[in-house]
Amino acid sequence: MSCSTPSVINSVNTQGRIKNDLELDEMQSEFGEFRVYVVEVCLGCGWNHLTSSFLLGDGQERKPPRKAKTL
């Protein structure tokens, strides 16, 4: 990281939601594969710095969820 100010580290899934380790463990049995991005949020400059990314999931293929009719 290039900033020298305090920061917060978060794990974010592909939908952009912040998840803790317990939530990621639960998601592994619900999804075949998904990517997790670990970002460090710099409180000084306001940027999100990517520190790492990795794949999680149980490896089982699933059908995409059915789309609900909106009308």
PATIMI-753338 format. One record per residue (C-alpha): residue number from 1; z, y negated, x. Coordinates in Angstrom, 3 decimals. Each point is the difference from the previous one (the first is absolute). Layout:
<site><seq>NUM</seq><zz>Z</zz><yy>Y</yy><xx>X</xx></site>
...
This chain:
<site><seq>1</seq><zz>0.000</zz><yy>0.000</yy><xx>0.000</xx></site>
<site><seq>2</seq><zz>-0.831</zz><yy>-3.462</yy><xx>1.287</xx></site>
<site><seq>3</seq><zz>2.659</zz><yy>-2.006</yy><xx>-1.886</xx></site>
<site><seq>4</seq><zz>3.495</zz><yy>-0.515</yy><xx>1.353</xx></site>
<site><seq>5</seq><zz>1.715</zz><yy>-0.778</yy><xx>-3.305</xx></site>
<site><seq>6</seq><zz>2.045</zz><yy>2.429</yy><xx>-2.137</xx></site>
<site><seq>7</seq><zz>-2.001</zz><yy>2.434</yy><xx>-2.114</xx></site>
<site><seq>8</seq><zz>0.314</zz><yy>2.669</yy><xx>-2.679</xx></site>
<site><seq>9</seq><zz>-1.670</zz><yy>3.429</yy><xx>0.266</xx></site>
<site><seq>10</seq><zz>-1.375</zz><yy>1.608</yy><xx>-3.194</xx></site>
<site><seq>11</seq><zz>-1.978</zz><yy>3.142</yy><xx>-0.847</xx></site>
<site><seq>12</seq><zz>-2.841</zz><yy>-0.739</yy><xx>-2.406</xx></site>
<site><seq>13</seq><zz>-2.242</zz><yy>2.526</yy><xx>-1.769</xx></site>
<site><seq>14</seq><zz>-3.684</zz><yy>-0.510</yy><xx>-0.754</xx></site>
<site><seq>15</seq><zz>0.763</zz><yy>-1.841</yy><xx>-3.251</xx></site>
<site><seq>16</seq><zz>1.881</zz><yy>-2.651</yy><xx>1.967</xx></site>
<site><seq>17</seq><zz>3.447</zz><yy>0.951</yy><xx>-1.292</xx></site>
<site><seq>18</seq><zz>3.051</zz><yy>0.012</yy><xx>2.249</xx></site>
<site><seq>19</seq><zz>1.595</zz><yy>3.463</yy><xx>0.084</xx></site>
<site><seq>20</seq><zz>3.134</zz><yy>1.336</yy><xx>1.670</xx></site>
<site><seq>21</seq><zz>0.139</zz><yy>3.387</yy><xx>1.748</xx></site>
<site><seq>22</seq><zz>1.395</zz><yy>1.792</yy><xx>-3.066</xx></site>
<site><seq>23</seq><zz>-2.830</zz><yy>-1.309</yy><xx>-2.200</xx></site>
<site><seq>24</seq><zz>-2.591</zz><yy>1.067</yy><xx>2.588</xx></site>
<site><seq>25</seq><zz>1.538</zz><yy>3.505</yy><xx>0.098</xx></site>
<site><seq>26</seq><zz>-0.288</zz><yy>0.246</yy><xx>-3.797</xx></site>
<site><seq>27</seq><zz>-3.617</zz><yy>-1.232</yy><xx>0.066</xx></site>
<site><seq>28</seq><zz>-0.977</zz><yy>2.751</yy><xx>2.459</xx></site>
<site><seq>29</seq><zz>0.345</zz><yy>2.610</yy><xx>-2.761</xx></site>
<site><seq>30</seq><zz>-1.915</zz><yy>-2.129</yy><xx>-2.532</xx></site>
<site><seq>31</seq><zz>-3.105</zz><yy>-0.871</yy><xx>2.027</xx></site>
<site><seq>32</seq><zz>-2.349</zz><yy>2.102</yy><xx>2.089</xx></site>
<site><seq>33</seq><zz>-0.465</zz><yy>-2.702</yy><xx>2.618</xx></site>
<site><seq>34</seq><zz>0.814</zz><yy>-3.673</yy><xx>0.341</xx></site>
<site><seq>35</seq><zz>0.217</zz><yy>-2.482</yy><xx>2.851</xx></site>
<site><seq>36</seq><zz>3.172</zz><yy>-1.886</yy><xx>0.864</xx></site>
<site><seq>37</seq><zz>-0.051</zz><yy>-3.259</yy><xx>1.930</xx></site>
<site><seq>38</seq><zz>3.091</zz><yy>-1.172</yy><xx>1.862</xx></site>
<site><seq>39</seq><zz>-0.023</zz><yy>-3.771</yy><xx>0.250</xx></site>
<site><seq>40</seq><zz>2.332</zz><yy>-2.456</yy><xx>1.626</xx></site>
<site><seq>41</seq><zz>0.341</zz><yy>-3.198</yy><xx>-2.016</xx></site>
<site><seq>42</seq><zz>0.551</zz><yy>-2.950</yy><xx>2.314</xx></site>
<site><seq>43</seq><zz>2.395</zz><yy>-2.489</yy><xx>-1.532</xx></site>
<site><seq>44</seq><zz>-1.181</zz><yy>-2.704</yy><xx>2.395</xx></site>
<site><seq>45</seq><zz>-3.774</zz><yy>-0.015</yy><xx>-0.428</xx></site>
<site><seq>46</seq><zz>-0.201</zz><yy>1.833</yy><xx>-3.344</xx></site>
<site><seq>47</seq><zz>-2.501</zz><yy>2.583</yy><xx>1.264</xx></site>
<site><seq>48</seq><zz>0.209</zz><yy>3.747</yy><xx>-0.665</xx></site>
<site><seq>49</seq><zz>-0.522</zz><yy>1.856</yy><xx>3.285</xx></site>
<site><seq>50</seq><zz>-1.190</zz><yy>3.621</yy><xx>-0.280</xx></site>
<site><seq>51</seq><zz>2.229</zz><yy>2.127</yy><xx>2.246</xx></site>
<site><seq>52</seq><zz>-1.340</zz><yy>3.455</yy><xx>-0.963</xx></site>
<site><seq>53</seq><zz>-1.723</zz><yy>2.014</yy><xx>-2.725</xx></site>
<site><seq>54</seq><zz>0.038</zz><yy>3.708</yy><xx>-0.850</xx></site>
<site><seq>55</seq><zz>-0.976</zz><yy>2.507</yy><xx>-2.689</xx></site>
<site><seq>56</seq><zz>2.451</zz><yy>1.744</yy><xx>-2.316</xx></site>
<site><seq>57</seq><zz>-0.429</zz><yy>2.444</yy><xx>-2.895</xx></site>
<site><seq>58</seq><zz>0.092</zz><yy>3.712</yy><xx>-0.780</xx></site>
<site><seq>59</seq><zz>-3.704</zz><yy>0.670</yy><xx>0.650</xx></site>
<site><seq>60</seq><zz>-0.727</zz><yy>1.235</yy><xx>-3.544</xx></site>
<site><seq>61</seq><zz>-3.092</zz><yy>-1.402</yy><xx>-1.707</xx></site>
<site><seq>62</seq><zz>0.648</zz><yy>-1.494</yy><xx>-3.418</xx></site>
<site><seq>63</seq><zz>-2.203</zz><yy>-1.310</yy><xx>-2.760</xx></site>
<site><seq>64</seq><zz>0.138</zz><yy>-3.782</yy><xx>-0.360</xx></site>
<site><seq>65</seq><zz>2.151</zz><yy>-1.124</yy><xx>-2.945</xx></site>
<site><seq>66</seq><zz>-1.836</zz><yy>-0.477</yy><xx>-3.297</xx></site>
<site><seq>67</seq><zz>-0.641</zz><yy>-3.580</yy><xx>-0.922</xx></site>
<site><seq>68</seq><zz>1.710</zz><yy>-1.007</yy><xx>-3.221</xx></site>
<site><seq>69</seq><zz>-2.123</zz><yy>-1.744</yy><xx>-2.594</xx></site>
<site><seq>70</seq><zz>0.904</zz><yy>-3.656</yy><xx>-0.325</xx></site>
<site><seq>71</seq><zz>-1.503</zz><yy>-0.558</yy><xx>-3.447</xx></site>
